[in-house]
């Protein structure tokens, strides 16, 4: 089973809100998922995402492939943790 870490869209029209989920790569964007590991609010200024870094690293270590956006969130979270 190919696993992806990606965004799942929620919220209403013109008010997007995303959750960061671990899901089977074949499932639809807003379909079934394995685990919720964070959230992202693009309308919020400043730091607008929250991710459980230890769970993300666990899934990446076990073969999950993050999307480009989620990959940048993981990188930013690692830099923040190191500082």
C-alpha positions as CSV (number, residue, x, y, z in Angstrom):
1,X,0.0,0.0,0.0
2,X,1.4,3.4,-1.1
3,X,1.0,5.9,1.7
4,X,1.0,9.7,1.2
5,X,1.1,12.6,3.7
6,X,-1.1,15.3,2.2
7,X,-3.7,18.0,2.7
8,X,-7.4,17.3,3.1
9,X,-9.6,20.3,2.3
10,X,-12.3,21.4,4.8
11,X,-14.2,24.6,5.4
12,X,-16.7,26.4,3.3
13,X,-16.4,28.2,0.0
14,X,-13.8,31.0,0.1
15,X,-12.9,29.9,3.6
16,X,-10.5,27.0,3.1
17,X,-9.1,25.1,6.0
18,X,-6.9,22.0,5.6
19,X,-6.0,19.1,7.8
20,X,-2.7,17.2,7.3
21,X,-3.5,13.5,6.9
22,X,-1.8,10.3,6.3
23,X,-3.8,8.4,3.6
24,X,-3.6,5.7,1.0
25,X,-2.3,7.3,-2.2
26,X,-5.3,5.9,-4.2
27,X,-8.0,7.4,-1.9
28,X,-9.6,10.7,-3.0
29,X,-8.4,14.0,-1.6
30,X,-11.2,14.3,0.9
31,X,-11.8,10.6,1.3
32,X,-10.7,8.0,3.9
33,X,-7.4,8.6,5.8
34,X,-5.3,6.7,8.3
35,X,-4.3,9.4,10.7
36,X,-4.6,13.2,11.2
37,X,-1.2,14.7,12.1
38,X,-1.8,18.5,11.8
39,X,-3.7,21.4,10.3
40,X,-3.1,24.4,8.0
41,X,-5.1,27.6,7.8
42,X,-4.0,29.6,4.7
43,X,-6.1,32.7,5.7
44,X,-4.2,33.1,9.0
45,X,-1.2,35.4,8.9
46,X,2.2,34.4,10.3
47,X,2.6,30.8,11.4
48,X,-0.5,29.2,10.0
49,X,0.3,25.5,10.3
50,X,0.6,22.9,13.1
51,X,2.1,19.5,12.6
52,X,3.0,16.6,14.9
53,X,6.6,16.3,13.8
54,X,7.3,13.0,15.6
55,X,4.3,11.3,13.8
56,X,5.3,12.8,10.4
57,X,8.9,11.5,10.8
58,X,7.5,8.1,11.9
59,X,5.4,7.8,8.7
60,X,8.2,9.1,6.4
61,X,10.6,6.6,8.0
62,X,8.1,3.8,7.2
63,X,7.8,4.8,3.5
64,X,5.1,7.6,3.3
65,X,5.8,10.2,0.7
66,X,4.8,13.8,1.7
67,X,3.3,16.2,-0.8
68,X,5.4,19.2,-1.8
69,X,3.5,21.5,0.6
70,X,3.6,19.1,3.5
71,X,7.3,18.5,2.9
72,X,7.9,22.3,3.3
73,X,5.9,22.2,6.5
74,X,8.0,19.4,7.9
75,X,11.2,21.3,7.0
76,X,10.0,24.5,8.7
77,X,8.9,22.5,11.8
78,X,12.4,20.9,12.0
79,X,14.1,24.3,11.7
80,X,11.8,25.7,14.4
81,X,12.6,22.8,16.7
82,X,16.3,23.2,16.2
83,X,16.3,26.9,17.0
